[in-house]
Amino acid sequence: MTVETSSTLSPATRRAATRPAWPAGTRKRRSPSGNRKKLAFILPAAIFLALFSFYPMVQLLRMSVSTVNSSTLNSAWDFVGLANFAKGVQQGDLGIAFGNTAIFVVVVTVLGLLGGLVAAILLAASTRMSAFVLGLMVFIWALPPVVNGSVWKFLLGDTGLINAMLGGVGLTQHAVPFLYDEHFALMSVAIVNSWAVIPFNALVFRAAILGIPAETFEAARIDGANRWQEIRHMIVPAVRPTTLVLTVLTVVYAFRSFDFIYVMTYGGPGTATNTLPFLSYLQAFVRYDFGLGAATAVISVLLVLVLAFIYARSIRSEEAH
Amino acid sequence: MSIPAIAPTITHDDATDAAGRPARRRRRRFEPVAGPLRLVLFLIYAVPIFWIILTSLKSPGDVISSQASVVFTPTLNAYIEALGNAGLFTALQQSIVIAAGTTALTLAIAIPAGYGLARVDSRVTTIGLGLLIVLQMVPQTANVIPLFQIFGAWGLLNQNLGVIIADTALLIPFAVLLLRPFFRAVPDALEEAASIDGASTLRTFFSVMLPVARNGVATTGTLIFLLSWGEFLYAVNFFLSPGNYPLSALLAQQVSAFGINWPGLMALAVITSVPILILFVCTYRLLREGLTLGAVK
C-alpha cells in the first residue's frame, strides 16, 4: 500500500541539506515537535472515516457471515459461516457476475485509454477548435452519470438515433436491441462508460504531451520525422508513466461503475449486465437478502485490495527504474 | 461525473510542477487527418447533448413515431409541465442542500487532513495514504448495504443529514488525495518564516497555507459539489419516499420506470444540468489545471 518511496527524503530534509547556511539548531528543535503537532490535523478525517467508512466495512463483513433480511436487519443476526458465499456460487449469479465484470473492465480500460490518448493527441494543438472540443468533453464528463446514461438509453432505443442511422445507411434491416439483448447489452453499457471516462483520460494525457519539450519536436521535424513517427517514437514513450497510472485509475473506475448500469439496463436483461458491485446491490435492495448482498460486496472489496496491492507494486517497480 | 480515482503524488518535486510550468503554445500546423478526426470527436460528444435539448422540446407524440426525427414543432410543454410540478422545486432544493452540505463538510474535514498528510513524513502518513487509496477504490454499492443498516439504527434514514454524511464519507478520500499535492507545493520556507514571526501552527495554517493553496481548495470544492449533485444511489436508498429525492435521484427513478415520457425526462435532465453548466463555465480553467496536477503527477 506504500505509495511514497522510502528512499525519498522529505522536501524539508532535502532543502535543509542543500542549504547549509540555515542554523542547524533551530531546524532540529522545530521539525519533530512541529510535525507531531501537524498530525493532529488528520484527526477529524480519521474519526469521521472510522465511524462512517471503517465501521460500515466491519458491519459488512459481519453481515456477510450472517442471515440478514429486511425483517432481521436491526436485530441480532444468526451466524451462518460461509453459507452466503456458498449460496451465491450455487445460484450461479456469482460466476456470471465475475465474467461480466472482467469483460466490462477490459473493454472500458482498453477503449478508455486508447480513446483518451487519441483525443489527447488530436487536441494537444492549441487551436480554437481543440480548446472548444476539449471544453465540451470535460463538461460532459462533469455531468451527472444519470444524465449521460439517460441520453444514451434514449439514443440506443429501437427507434433511437443510432438505430435510425444504422437503418438509414442500410446496415441493418431491423432495429438492433442494444440494451435488451443479452449479447449486446454489456457491450453497449461498457462502450458508453468508456465514452464517459475518455474526457478525463484525454485531459491527463494531454498534460503529459504538453510537457514534452518543444525542442524535441523541432529536432524531430528537422530530421524529417512525419506525424506518425512523432507519435510512435516521441509521444507514446513520453506518456508511458502517465499511462501506467491512468490504467490503474481506469480499471478502478470501471470496476466500481454501477451508475450507467443502473440507469441503462438495471442489470438486465436477465443477468446480462450484472457486474459484481451491481449484483451485490440487487441482492441486498431488490431481493432483500442483505447477507447474500454483503457476501458479494465482500468479494468485490477483496478484489479491490488485490488491485491496490498490484498498484502499489507497479508504482514501486516504476520508481526503481 | 463518476468519482475519478486519484493517484497520489508519485514524483517528489511537486513544487516545480505546482508552480505551473507555463503551458507551451504548440505551433499550429497543417494536418490533413487530424482535422476530420477532430470533427468526429466533436460529433461523438456534441450529438448526445444536442439530442437531450432537441428531445426536451418535443411533444410526447413526436417521440412515439420516431425518436430520431429532427423535423417537428418545438414546444416548451415538457418544461412547463416540469416547472408546474411543485415536486420539482422540492427536488431542486434538496439537491442544493445536499450538494452544499456535502461540499462544506467534506472541505472542513479534508483540508486539514490534506495539509497534515502533506507536511508530515512518517509511518502514519504512509498508512493513512494507503488506507485512503483503498477506500476510494471500494465500490459504492459495498458502502450502501451496511450504511443502510447503520443509519436505520441511528435514526439517520430519510434525513438530509444521513445522505450528506454518506456522501462526505464517500468523497473524503478523493478530496484529501486531490488537496495534498497543493499543500506540498507550498514551500516550507514560507511556513518557517511565519513560525519565526511567532505564528502558531494553527494560525500559520489559516493565514499562510490556506490562502496559498486556495486554487486547490477551489478545485476540490467544485468537484465535490459536482459529484454530490450527481450522486443518486445513497439518495434513492436512504430517502424512504420519492418526495424527498434530489434531482439526480428523481431522474434515476424516472429513467428506470416503464413507459418513459422522454420529453419530460429530457427536460428534467436539462434542468438538472443547468447548474452544472453554470458552475462549469465559471471554473473550467481551474478544473483543467487542477485536475491534471492533482490527479496524475
Boltz contact constraints between the chains, C-beta under 6 A:
constraints:
  - contact:
      token1: [A, 1]
      token2: [B, 130]
      max_distance: 6.0
  - contact:
      token1: [A, 2]
      token2: [B, 126]
      max_distance: 6.0
  - contact:
      token1: [A, 3]
      token2: [B, 8]
      max_distance: 6.0
  - contact:
      token1: [A, 3]
      token2: [B, 129]
      max_distance: 6.0
  - contact:
      token1: [A, 4]
      token2: [B, 126]
      max_distance: 6.0
  - contact:
      token1: [A, 8]
      token2: [B, 12]
      max_distance: 6.0
  - contact:
      token1: [A, 10]
      token2: [B, 121]
      max_distance: 6.0
  - contact:
      token1: [A, 12]
      token2: [B, 188]
      max_distance: 6.0
  - contact:
      token1: [A, 35]
      token2: [B, 120]
      max_distance: 6.0
  - contact:
      token1: [A, 37]
      token2: [B, 201]
      max_distance: 6.0
  - contact:
      token1: [A, 38]
      token2: [B, 116]
      max_distance: 6.0
  - contact:
      token1: [A, 38]
      token2: [B, 119]
      max_distance: 6.0
  - contact:
      token1: [A, 38]
      token2: [B, 120]
      max_distance: 6.0
  - contact:
      token1: [A, 39]
      token2: [B, 116]
      max_distance: 6.0
  - contact:
      token1: [A, 39]
      token2: [B, 120]
      max_distance: 6.0
  - contact:
      token1: [A, 41]
      token2: [B, 112]
      max_distance: 6.0
  - contact:
      token1: [A, 41]
      token2: [B, 115]
      max_distance: 6.0
  - contact:
      token1: [A, 41]
      token2: [B, 116]
      max_distance: 6.0
  - contact:
      token1: [A, 42]
      token2: [B, 113]
      max_distance: 6.0
  - contact:
      token1: [A, 42]
      token2: [B, 116]
      max_distance: 6.0
  - contact:
      token1: [A, 44]
      token2: [B, 109]
      max_distance: 6.0
  - contact:
      token1: [A, 45]
      token2: [B, 109]
      max_distance: 6.0
  - contact:
      token1: [A, 45]
      token2: [B, 113]
      max_distance: 6.0
  - contact:
      token1: [A, 45]
      token2: [B, 172]
      max_distance: 6.0
  - contact:
      token1: [A, 48]
      token2: [B, 109]
      max_distance: 6.0
  - contact:
      token1: [A, 52]
      token2: [B, 165]
      max_distance: 6.0
  - contact:
      token1: [A, 52]
      token2: [B, 169]
      max_distance: 6.0
  - contact:
      token1: [A, 53]
      token2: [B, 135]
      max_distance: 6.0
  - contact:
      token1: [A, 53]
      token2: [B, 169]
      max_distance: 6.0
  - contact:
      token1: [A, 56]
      token2: [B, 143]
      max_distance: 6.0
  - contact:
      token1: [A, 56]
      token2: [B, 146]
      max_distance: 6.0
  - contact:
      token1: [A, 56]
      token2: [B, 147]
      max_distance: 6.0
  - contact:
      token1: [A, 59]
      token2: [B, 146]
      max_distance: 6.0
  - contact:
      token1: [A, 60]
      token2: [B, 146]
      max_distance: 6.0
  - contact:
      token1: [A, 73]
      token2: [B, 149]
      max_distance: 6.0
  - contact:
      token1: [A, 74]
      token2: [B, 152]
      max_distance: 6.0
  - contact:
      token1: [A, 74]
      token2: [B, 153]
      max_distance: 6.0
  - contact:
      token1: [A, 119]
      token2: [B, 41]
      max_distance: 6.0
  - contact:
      token1: [A, 122]
      token2: [B, 34]
      max_distance: 6.0
  - contact:
      token1: [A, 122]
      token2: [B, 37]
      max_distance: 6.0
  - contact:
      token1: [A, 122]
      token2: [B, 38]
      max_distance: 6.0
  - contact:
      token1: [A, 125]
      token2: [B, 26]
      max_distance: 6.0
  - contact:
      token1: [A, 126]
      token2: [B, 25]
      max_distance: 6.0
  - contact:
      token1: [A, 126]
      token2: [B, 26]
      max_distance: 6.0
  - contact:
      token1: [A, 127]
      token2: [B, 28]
      max_distance: 6.0
  - contact:
      token1: [A, 133]
      token2: [B, 41]
      max_distance: 6.0
  - contact:
      token1: [A, 133]
      token2: [B, 42]
      max_distance: 6.0
  - contact:
      token1: [A, 136]
      token2: [B, 45]
      max_distance: 6.0
  - contact:
      token1: [A, 137]
      token2: [B, 45]
      max_distance: 6.0
  - contact:
      token1: [A, 139]
      token2: [B, 280]
      max_distance: 6.0
  - contact:
      token1: [A, 140]
      token2: [B, 45]
      max_distance: 6.0
  - contact:
      token1: [A, 141]
      token2: [B, 1]
      max_distance: 6.0
  - contact:
      token1: [A, 142]
      token2: [B, 1]
      max_distance: 6.0
  - contact:
      token1: [A, 142]
      token2: [B, 226]
      max_distance: 6.0
  - contact:
      token1: [A, 142]
      token2: [B, 276]
      max_distance: 6.0
  - contact:
      token1: [A, 142]
      token2: [B, 280]
      max_distance: 6.0
  - contact:
      token1: [A, 143]
      token2: [B, 273]
      max_distance: 6.0
  - contact:
      token1: [A, 143]
      token2: [B, 276]
      max_distance: 6.0
  - contact:
      token1: [A, 144]
      token2: [B, 230]
      max_distance: 6.0
  - contact:
      token1: [A, 144]
      token2: [B, 248]
      max_distance: 6.0
  - contact:
      token1: [A, 145]
      token2: [B, 2]
      max_distance: 6.0
  - contact:
      token1: [A, 146]
      token2: [B, 232]
      max_distance: 6.0
  - contact:
      token1: [A, 146]
      token2: [B, 248]
      max_distance: 6.0
  - contact:
      token1: [A, 146]
      token2: [B, 251]
      max_distance: 6.0
  - contact:
      token1: [A, 146]
      token2: [B, 252]
      max_distance: 6.0
  - contact:
      token1: [A, 147]
      token2: [B, 269]
      max_distance: 6.0
  - contact:
      token1: [A, 147]
      token2: [B, 272]
      max_distance: 6.0
  - contact:
      token1: [A, 147]
      token2: [B, 273]
      max_distance: 6.0
  - contact:
      token1: [A, 150]
      token2: [B, 255]
      max_distance: 6.0
  - contact:
      token1: [A, 150]
      token2: [B, 269]
      max_distance: 6.0
  - contact:
      token1: [A, 151]
      token2: [B, 48]
      max_distance: 6.0
  - contact:
      token1: [A, 151]
      token2: [B, 52]
      max_distance: 6.0
  - contact:
      token1: [A, 154]
      token2: [B, 262]
      max_distance: 6.0
  - contact:
      token1: [A, 157]
      token2: [B, 67]
      max_distance: 6.0
  - contact:
      token1: [A, 159]
      token2: [B, 66]
      max_distance: 6.0
  - contact:
      token1: [A, 159]
      token2: [B, 67]
      max_distance: 6.0
  - contact:
      token1: [A, 160]
      token2: [B, 67]
      max_distance: 6.0
  - contact:
      token1: [A, 161]
      token2: [B, 68]
      max_distance: 6.0
  - contact:
      token1: [A, 164]
      token2: [B, 68]
      max_distance: 6.0
  - contact:
      token1: [A, 200]
      token2: [B, 4]
      max_distance: 6.0
  - contact:
      token1: [A, 203]
      token2: [B, 292]
      max_distance: 6.0
  - contact:
      token1: [A, 204]
      token2: [B, 292]
      max_distance: 6.0
  - contact:
      token1: [A, 204]
      token2: [B, 295]
      max_distance: 6.0
  - contact:
      token1: [A, 204]
      token2: [B, 296]
      max_distance: 6.0
  - contact:
      token1: [A, 207]
      token2: [B, 292]
      max_distance: 6.0
  - contact:
      token1: [A, 214]
      token2: [B, 24]
      max_distance: 6.0
  - contact:
      token1: [A, 242]
      token2: [B, 296]
      max_distance: 6.0
  - contact:
      token1: [A, 245]
      token2: [B, 7]
      max_distance: 6.0
  - contact:
      token1: [A, 245]
      token2: [B, 296]
      max_distance: 6.0
  - contact:
      token1: [A, 249]
      token2: [B, 5]
      max_distance: 6.0
  - contact:
      token1: [A, 252]
      token2: [B, 5]
      max_distance: 6.0
  - contact:
      token1: [A, 252]
      token2: [B, 137]
      max_distance: 6.0
  - contact:
      token1: [A, 253]
      token2: [B, 5]
      max_distance: 6.0
  - contact:
      token1: [A, 256]
      token2: [B, 139]
      max_distance: 6.0
  - contact:
      token1: [A, 258]
      token2: [B, 141]
      max_distance: 6.0
  - contact:
      token1: [A, 263]
      token2: [B, 255]
      max_distance: 6.0
  - contact:
      token1: [A, 266]
      token2: [B, 256]
      max_distance: 6.0
  - contact:
      token1: [A, 277]
      token2: [B, 139]
      max_distance: 6.0
  - contact:
      token1: [A, 277]
      token2: [B, 141]
      max_distance: 6.0
  - contact:
      token1: [A, 280]
      token2: [B, 141]
      max_distance: 6.0
  - contact:
      token1: [A, 281]
      token2: [B, 141]
      max_distance: 6.0
  - contact:
      token1: [A, 284]
      token2: [B, 145]
      max_distance: 6.0
  - contact:
      token1: [A, 293]
      token2: [B, 145]
      max_distance: 6.0
  - contact:
      token1: [A, 294]
      token2: [B, 145]
      max_distance: 6.0
  - contact:
      token1: [A, 297]
      token2: [B, 142]
      max_distance: 6.0
  - contact:
      token1: [A, 297]
      token2: [B, 145]
      max_distance: 6.0
  - contact:
      token1: [A, 300]
      token2: [B, 139]
      max_distance: 6.0
  - contact:
      token1: [A, 300]
      token2: [B, 142]
      max_distance: 6.0
  - contact:
      token1: [A, 301]
      token2: [B, 138]
      max_distance: 6.0
  - contact:
      token1: [A, 301]
      token2: [B, 142]
      max_distance: 6.0
  - contact:
      token1: [A, 304]
      token2: [B, 137]
      max_distance: 6.0
  - contact:
      token1: [A, 304]
      token2: [B, 138]
      max_distance: 6.0
  - contact:
      token1: [A, 308]
      token2: [B, 133]
      max_distance: 6.0
  - contact:
      token1: [A, 308]
      token2: [B, 134]
      max_distance: 6.0
  - contact:
      token1: [A, 308]
      token2: [B, 137]
      max_distance: 6.0
